[in-house]
Amino acid sequence: MEIVWLCILAFMFVMYAILDGFDFGAGMLDLFLAKEEQESMLIKRSIGPFWDGNEVWLVASGGLLFMAFPKLYAAFFSGFYLPLMMVLWLIMGRGISLELRNQVDNSLWKALWDKLFGLSSLLLALIFGIAFGNVLRGVNLGGVENGVSLYESNFFFAPLWTDFVNPENPGVIDWFSLFIGLITVFTLMIHGGNWVILKIEGQFKTKIKRFIRKITVIVFLMMLLSFYFVHLVKPDIYSNFLENKFLLLLPLIGIIALLLNVIFQRAEKELAAFLCSSIFIAGMFTSALAGIFPSLLPSTNSINPDLTIYNVSASDYGLGVGLKWWIIGIILILAYSFMVHWMYRGKIANDKEIYKQYH
């Protein structure tokens, strides 16, 4: 039952990364690429009907994590309390910026909320990536100092940063977690760009496509480096792949999808390009889970064991009851998501129409 729930949570978090990920990417494109009012409006209209519904996946994922693996949920909030509070405020900042931007017809007012929207999207992608880097690297469970645990074995405290390059005492932000965070930022830029291209019509798409091609090269090179860096901070990360060769398909499919993303964009196959960036996100996330399995949060000390799917899970009875309710809930979520995307299928913004509104 624990493996079933691991697969369910992986599915939920991947769906969140794919769906809200294109919102983050669109926000970053608004920050870096949108130089004119109509370009900014094209980006916002491309995500307008979807962004708030996409965040349901995060709420649902958090609730399921609490239900299925309560000790892991408690551990995350014990050690990552400050980053999680930052995430909460940034999510609110994104929502507020989208809702308040057009309430006052003033260029300074709109520019303020545009910057907040872009910066919130950038920092959210960065913080989520940094958090993921911490999960890959592991944390000091129990707060071991000089061979003695300061807390219970499933709790820890990680300052925002300590020594940036000291592997013995890393904070939430160190060189490795920041590197993973930057990969996340660039990946979601590509993903968000593919979404915006899919939903708009006009010349602005050409600018986004050129940007995506450049960023894809950066992400590809960073991914090659990441395979070495991950091994550097966690030497046994590839043991599961060596024992089960079929798992190598996960990163392989992901990397191929990243490269195909550019090919499909050049061929004007916009939906295929978006699906490729989605597959890349799913491939890399599941590859990381496969590498640390059965751990969910590795321990960096030898005193306290990793938090695994077996020592942090709820009872079999609770997992069984939760599975029944999850089936009902996921049907409702998928039905709602399908309805919204069906209602707003195809192109929903055109630069010529928006140009007329502002000239």
N, C-alpha and C positions, 0 to 999 in steps of 0.2 A: 504493500500500500504506500510505503514511503517513496518508492521509485515512481509510482503513478502520480503522486502529488508533486514530486520534483518536475516531472514532465509537464504537469498542468501549470505550475508556476513559471517554468521556462517559456511555455506558450504565452502566458499572460504578459510577462515582461518583454518578450520579443514583439508582441502585438503593440504594446505601449511604445517601445523604441521605434517601431516602424511608423505608427500613426502619429503620435505626438512628436516623433523625431522630425517629420517633415515640417511640422509647425516651427520647431526650433531652427531648422535649416532655413526656412522662409524668413524668419526673424533676422537671422544673421545676414542673409542676402539683402534685406531691407537696410541693414546697418552699413554694409560695405559696397553694395552695387546700386542701390536706388538713389540716383542723384537728382531726380526730378519728382514733383508731386505725383504725376501720373504713374511713374514706375513704382512708387511706394504703394499707391492704391491698387495697382495690378497684383502685387504680392499679397496685400491684405485681403483682397477679394478672393484670391485663390484658396485661402484657408478659412475665410469667414464663416461658411456654414459648418465647418468641421472641428475647429480647434477645441471648443469647450467639450464636445462629445468625446474627443480623443483622450481627454484627461480622466475620463471615467475609468479607463484601463489602469491608470496608476492607483486610483482609489481602490478599485477591485483587487488589484495585485497586492496592495498593502494589507487589505483585509484578509485575503487568503493566506498571506505569509503569517499573519498573526494567528490564524486558525490552525494551519497545518504545522508550522514550525515556530511555536511561541517563544521558545528559548532563543532562537536566532533573532527573532524580532526584538526581544529585550536586549540582546547583545548589541545589535545595530544602534539602538537608541542610547545605550550606555556609552558607546565609544564615539559615535558619529553625531552626537546631539547638535553641536554647533553647525556642521554642514547641513544636517536635515532641516534645521530652522532657517538656514539661508535658502535652501530649496523652497521651503514654504513661502517665504517672503518674495522670492523671485517669481514663483508661479502666480502669486497674487499680483505682482507688478506687471506681468505680461497681460493678465486679464484686464486689469485696470486701464492699462495703456490703450488696449484695443477698444474698450468701452467709452473712454473719456475723450479720445483723440478728436472726434468730430463734434463734440458738444459745444465748442466755441470756434467760430470762424476767424481764427487768427493764426498767422504763419508761425509765430514764436510758440504759441500753445501747441500746435500740431508737431513742430520740430522737437519739443520737449518730450512728448509722449512717443514719438517715433524712436528717439534715442533710447528711451526706457524700454520700449519693446525689443529693440535690437540687442541692447546690453543684457537684458534679462534672459533672452534666448541664448546668447553666447555663454553667459555664466552658468545657466542651467546645464547646457551640454557639457561644459567643462567640469562642473562639480559632479555630475553623474559619471563622467568618464574617470575622474579622480577616485570616486568611491569604488568603481569597478576595479581600478588598479589596486586599491587596498585589498579587495577580496582576492585578487590573484596573488598578491605578494604575501598576504597574511598579516595578522596583527598580534600584539603581545597579550594573548588571552590570560586573564588573571593578574595582569600588571606585574609580572615577575621582575624583581630587582635583587641582584646578588643571590639568586637561587631561591628566593622566597616570594610566594604569591601575595600580593597586597589585597586582592579582591577574590571573589568566588571565581571558579575556573571558567565560567561562561561569560564573564564580564571583562571589560577592558576600558582604558581611557586613552584616547589618541589626541594630542594637541593638534591644532591646525597645522603647525609645522615646528620642527626642532632644528636639527642639523640636516640641511637639504640633501647631503650626500652620505650621511652616516647610516649604514645598513643595520647597525645595532640598536638605533633609537630613532626610527622614522616617525614623523608625524603623519597626519592625513595627507599633507602635500610634501612629497619628496620628488626626486628626479624621475623615478619610475612612474609614480601615479600621475605626475604632471604630463609625462610623455603619453600615457594612455588617454589622459584627458584631451590632449591636443589631437590625437587620432580620432577621438569621438567628435570633436568640434568639426574637423575637416570632413569626416564621413557624413555628418548630418548636413553640412553645407551641400555636399553632392546630392544627398537624398532630397533635401528641401528644394534644390534647384530642379531636380527631375520632376518633382510634384508641380512646381510653379509652371514649368514648361508644359506639363500635361494639361493644365487647367486654363492657360491664357493663350491669346492669339495676338500676333504682332511682332514688331521688330525687337522688343525687349528680350524675346526668347534667344535671339542670336548672341546678345551680350552674356546671358546666363550660360549658354552652351560653351562659349569660349572659356568662361570661368570654370565650369565643371571639368573641362579637359585638363586645365592646369592643376586643379586641386586633386584630380584623380592620380596624376603622376606623383604628387606629394604623398598621398595616402598609400599608394603602392610601395613606394620606397620606405615609408615609415613602418608599414606592415612587415616588410622584410627585416628591418631592424628589430621590430618587436619580438620576432621569433627568438632572436638571440637574447634580448633584454629579459624576456620572461624566464628563459632558462637560467639567466644569471641570478635573478632574485629568488627563483624557486627551481632548483636543479632537477627535481623529480616530476616536473610538470608534464613531461612527454611519456612517462612510463605507461599510462593507460593507452596511449596511441601505439606504443610498441607492442603491447600485449594484445591489443585488438586493432588490427590493421585497418578494418573497415571505418574506424573513427577518423582516419586520415581524409576521408571524403568530405568531412565537415569544413575544415579550412581550405581544402582544394576547391570545393564548389564555391566557397565564399570569394576566393581570390579570382577565380574565373569569372564570376558574376561581376566583380569590380571592373575587370577589363572589358567585358561585354557591354557594360553600361555606356562606355564611350563609343563603341562600335554602333550600338543601336541609336545613340543620339545622332551620329553622323548620317545614319540611314533614315532619319526622321521617324523612327519607331519609338515614339515617346512612352507609350505604356510599357513596352518591353524594357526600356531603360529604367523606368521607375521600379519595375519588378526586380531588375538586377540589383539595384541598390538596396532593395528590401531583402533580397536573398543574401547579399553581402553582410548586412547587419545580423540577420538570423544565423548565418554560418559562423561568424566570429563569436557571437554570444554563446552559441551551443558548443563551439570548440573549447571555449574557456571552461564551461561547465564540465565538459568531458575530461578536460585536463586535471581538474581538481577533485573530480568525483572519487569517493562519496562525500568528500568534504564540501561544506557550504561556506565555511569561514576558517581557513587554515590558521594554525597557531605558529608563531615564529619562535617559540621557546620549547624546550624539551620537557618542561614540568607539566604543563596542561595540554591535553589532547585537542586536536581539531574539533570544531563543531561540525558534525556530519548529519546526514539525513536520518541517521538512526538514533543519535543521542539528543536531538533537539525537537523531535517530532511529537505531535500530540498522540493520544492513545489510538489504537486501531478503531475503537468504537467512534471516537470523534472524527477520525479521518473518513470513516465510512459514511457517517451522517453528512459530513461536509461535502462529500462527493455528490450525494444526491441533490443537495441544494445548489452546488456549483453547476450541475447540468442544467437546472432550470434557469439559473442566472445567466449562464453563457449563451443560452438560446435567446434570451431577451436582449442581451448586449449585441449579439451578432445580428439579430433582427433589426434593431435600431440603427446599427452602423450600416447595414445593407440598405435600409430605407433612405437614410440621408445621402449616401453615395449614389443611389439610384436616382433620387430626386435632382441631384446636382451633377449628374453625369455629363461628360463632355466638357467643352470649353465654357467657362462661366465669366470670363473677363476678356475684353478686347481693348487694346491701347488706343484705337481710333475713337471709340465711344468715350473713354475716360478723358482723352485729349479735348474733346468737344466740351466736356463739363467744366474744364479749367481754363478754357480759352474762349 
